[in-house]
Amino acid sequence: MVLLYTYFCTLELYKLVSAQSTISTAQSDTMPWNITAHAELPIIETCYSGKLSKTELFAAARETLSVGKERSCTLFLGDCSNLDGAPSIFDLYSLAKEISTSVYSHTLKEALLMPKIPAFIENVNFWETIGRNRGFRVRVFRDRQMALDWLTGDQD
C-alpha cells in the first residue's frame, strides 16, 4: 500500500513539473543571466540583466547551448533588454569563434531583443553580424512577438 501511494505521489509530482511553462536552469540568483526552457514553445530563452562580464557571457552561452542540446532545441531567444553593462566586441568575437567550432553551430537560430541602453545596442548589432559571418542564423529585434514569430517561422 505504501509503495502504491509513493508511486502515485511521484507520478503526480512528475505531472506537475511537466506542466510548468518554464524550467529555470540558472546557477544562482546572483548570476546576471537566467535560462528558461519553454514548455509551450520549442525555444530556449536566456535573459541577461545587470552587468555581464566575459566569464559570465561564456558561462551563459555554454549553459544555454547545453540546455538546447539536452532538449534537442536549436531555437534561442536572447533577451538583452535589461543589460546595464555588456561584454566588449572582442569578447563577443571570441565567443562566436568558440561556438562556431561546434558541429551544432550551423543549426542555431537566435533572436536577440535589443537592450534599452543605447550604448549596448552596437554590441548586440555586432553579435548579429559576427554570428551571421560564422554561419549562425541571428537577427536583432525590438519587439518580443516579432522575435518569436521569426524564430518559429521558416524565414531566415
Stockholm file with secondary structure:
# STOCKHOLM 1.0

chainA/1-156         MVLLYTYFCTLELYKLVSAQSTISTAQSDTMPWNITAHAELPIIETCYSGKLSKTELFAAARETLSVGKERSCTLFLGDCSNLDGAPSIFDLYSLAKEISTSVYSHTLKEALLMPKIPAFIENVNFWETIGRNRGFRVRVFRDRQMALDWLTGDQD
#=GR chainA/1-156 SS CHHHHHHHHHHHHHHHHHHCSEEECCSCTTSSEEEEEESSSSCEEEEEEEECCHHHHHHHHHHHHHHHHHTTCCEEEEEEEEEEECCCHHHHHHHHHHHHTSGGGGGCEEEEECCSSHHHHHHHHHHHHHHHHTTCEEEEESCHHHHHHHHHSSCC
#=GC SS_cons         CHHHHHHHHHHHHHHHHHHCSEEECCSCTTSSEEEEEESSSSCEEEEEEEECCHHHHHHHHHHHHHHHHHTTCCEEEEEEEEEEECCCHHHHHHHHHHHHTSGGGGGCEEEEECCSSHHHHHHHHHHHHHHHHTTCEEEEESCHHHHHHHHHSSCC
//
